[in-house]
Amino acid sequence: MKLELKQRNIKLALASAIIVGSAGLSTASYANAASLSITASVGNACNIVVGSSGVLDFGAYDGVNTNIGTTHLDASVDIATTCNSGAAGMINLDGGENGSNDAALPLRQMDIAGAADGYDNSASSTKMNYQLYKSAGRTTAVFGTGGDGEMATDGGIDLNTDGTAKTTTVYGRIPAGQVLPAGSYADIINVSVIF
């Protein structure tokens, strides 16, 4: 009878353990549901390439014999842009290192090598006047600083930003009749695309 009682107690203990263990497993919570949001942002961006070498080269200018009267010296350069789509853009060209800093319409000048940067309209100037235009007719100058809030609707060149490569031509002119010291003249213009 003792053996039978022991076996009966062991069976009860095992049955109780299984019931308690099962009850514990069935009421346990091992995970909660959650969601994960995935985000990214894309800002306006452009790649700008000016000409094949980044230079608008007018070549030789002669204000004494050749480029006199209305015989201006003209040249042009292509600006290639690839911008992501989503916003209207505008190509702006600042006044250069020697510009008049007139925000409405900068008067542009190239200076001779070694001259101090800055606009000089004096009679003894070693600055060569030139201008950059939107069309081959050279009637509307391109300007604009490219800074926030300074986009002039008639100053820059409208740009369709649709994610494909675009080529925009900028037309330059050195007015005739400038009698200047011999030398190499240059200026640097900042090209920007604003949105």
C-alpha positions in Angstrom: 0.0 0.0 0.0 2.9 2.3 0.7 4.2 1.7 -2.8 0.8 2.3 -4.3 0.5 5.5 -2.3 3.9 6.7 -3.4 3.1 6.0 -7.0 -0.2 7.8 -6.6 1.5 10.9 -5.1 4.1 10.9 -7.9 1.3 10.7 -10.5 -0.5 13.6 -8.8 2.6 15.6 -8.5 3.4 15.0 -12.2 -0.2 15.8 -13.3 -0.1 19.0 -11.2 3.2 20.1 -12.7 1.9 19.5 -16.2 -1.3 21.4 -15.5 0.5 24.3 -13.9 3.1 24.4 -16.6 0.4 24.3 -19.3 -1.5 27.0 -17.6 1.6 29.1 -17.4 2.4 28.6 -21.1 -1.0 29.4 -22.3 -1.2 32.7 -20.5 2.3 34.0 -21.3 2.7 36.8 -23.9 6.1 36.7 -25.7 5.8 39.6 -28.3 4.0 42.9 -29.0 3.2 44.2 -32.5 4.9 47.4 -33.7 5.4 49.2 -37.0 8.6 50.6 -38.6 8.4 53.6 -40.9 11.0 54.0 -43.6 11.7 57.5 -44.9 14.2 59.4 -47.0 14.3 62.9 -48.5 15.8 64.2 -51.8 16.7 67.8 -52.1 17.1 69.9 -55.2 20.4 69.1 -56.8 22.2 69.8 -60.1 25.5 69.0 -61.8 26.8 72.0 -63.8 29.5 71.8 -66.5 30.6 75.0 -68.3 31.9 74.3 -71.8 34.4 71.6 -72.4 37.1 73.5 -70.4 35.1 75.9 -68.3 36.2 78.9 -70.4 34.4 81.4 -72.6 37.3 82.4 -74.9 36.8 85.5 -77.0 40.1 85.2 -78.7 42.0 88.3 -79.8 40.5 91.7 -79.4 41.8 94.8 -81.3 40.0 98.0 -80.3 42.2 100.1 -82.6 41.9 98.4 -86.0 39.4 95.5 -86.0 36.9 95.9 -83.2 35.9 99.6 -83.9 32.6 101.2 -84.6 29.9 98.5 -84.2 32.3 95.5 -84.8 31.9 93.9 -81.4 33.7 90.7 -80.5 31.2 88.0 -79.8 31.6 84.4 -78.4 29.4 81.9 -76.7 29.7 78.9 -74.3 27.4 76.0 -73.5 26.4 75.3 -69.9 25.3 71.7 -69.4 23.1 70.9 -66.4 21.5 67.8 -65.1 19.1 68.5 -62.2 16.7 66.1 -60.5 13.1 66.8 -61.2 10.5 68.4 -59.0 11.2 72.2 -59.0 11.5 75.0 -61.5 15.1 76.2 -61.7 17.0 79.2 -62.9 20.7 79.5 -64.1 22.2 82.7 -62.6 25.6 84.3 -63.4 27.0 86.7 -60.9 28.9 90.0 -61.8 32.3 88.3 -61.6 35.4 89.4 -59.7 35.4 92.8 -61.5 31.7 93.5 -61.8 30.0 96.7 -60.7 28.0 94.7 -58.0 24.8 96.2 -59.3 22.3 93.6 -58.4 19.8 94.8 -61.1 22.4 94.5 -63.9 26.1 94.1 -63.2 28.5 95.7 -65.6 31.2 93.1 -66.1 34.9 93.6 -66.7 37.9 91.5 -67.3 41.2 92.7 -65.9 44.7 92.4 -67.1 47.0 89.9 -65.4 48.4 91.5 -62.2 45.7 94.2 -61.8 43.7 94.5 -58.6 40.2 92.9 -58.7 37.3 95.3 -58.7 35.2 97.5 -61.0 37.1 100.4 -62.6 35.3 102.8 -65.0 38.1 105.4 -65.1 39.7 106.7 -68.3 43.0 105.0 -67.4 41.3 101.7 -66.6 43.1 98.4 -67.4 39.7 96.7 -67.4 37.9 95.4 -70.5 34.2 95.7 -70.5 32.1 92.8 -71.6 28.6 91.3 -71.0 26.8 88.0 -71.0 23.4 87.5 -72.7 20.5 85.1 -72.8 20.2 85.0 -76.6 22.3 85.3 -79.8 20.7 88.8 -80.4 22.5 89.9 -77.2 19.8 92.2 -76.0 19.0 90.8 -72.5 21.9 90.3 -70.1 22.1 87.3 -67.8 22.6 88.3 -64.1 21.7 87.2 -60.6 23.7 86.3 -57.6 22.1 82.9 -57.0 21.5 83.6 -53.3 18.3 82.8 -51.5 15.6 85.3 -52.2 17.6 87.0 -55.0 16.2 85.1 -58.0 15.1 87.8 -60.5 12.6 86.4 -63.0 14.1 88.5 -65.8 17.8 88.1 -64.7 18.5 84.4 -64.8 17.8 81.8 -67.5 14.8 79.5 -66.9 15.7 75.9 -66.6 13.4 72.9 -67.0 14.5 70.4 -64.3 13.2 67.0 -65.3 16.1 64.8 -64.5 17.6 64.9 -68.0 20.7 66.7 -69.3 20.0 70.2 -70.6 22.3 72.5 -72.6 21.9 76.2 -72.3 24.0 78.6 -74.4 25.3 81.9 -72.9 26.3 84.6 -75.4 29.2 87.0 -74.6 30.1 90.3 -76.2 33.1 92.7 -75.8 31.9 96.1 -77.1 33.9 97.7 -79.9 36.2 100.6 -79.4 38.0 99.8 -76.2 41.6 100.9 -76.5 43.5 99.0 -73.8 47.0 98.1 -72.8 48.3 94.9 -74.4 48.0 91.8 -72.3 45.8 88.9 -71.2 42.5 89.8 -69.7 40.3 87.5 -67.5 37.4 87.4 -65.1 35.7 84.6 -63.1 31.9 84.3 -63.1 30.1 82.1 -60.6 27.4 79.9 -62.2 24.6 78.6 -60.0 21.3 77.0 -60.4 18.7 78.1 -57.9 15.2 76.8 -57.2 
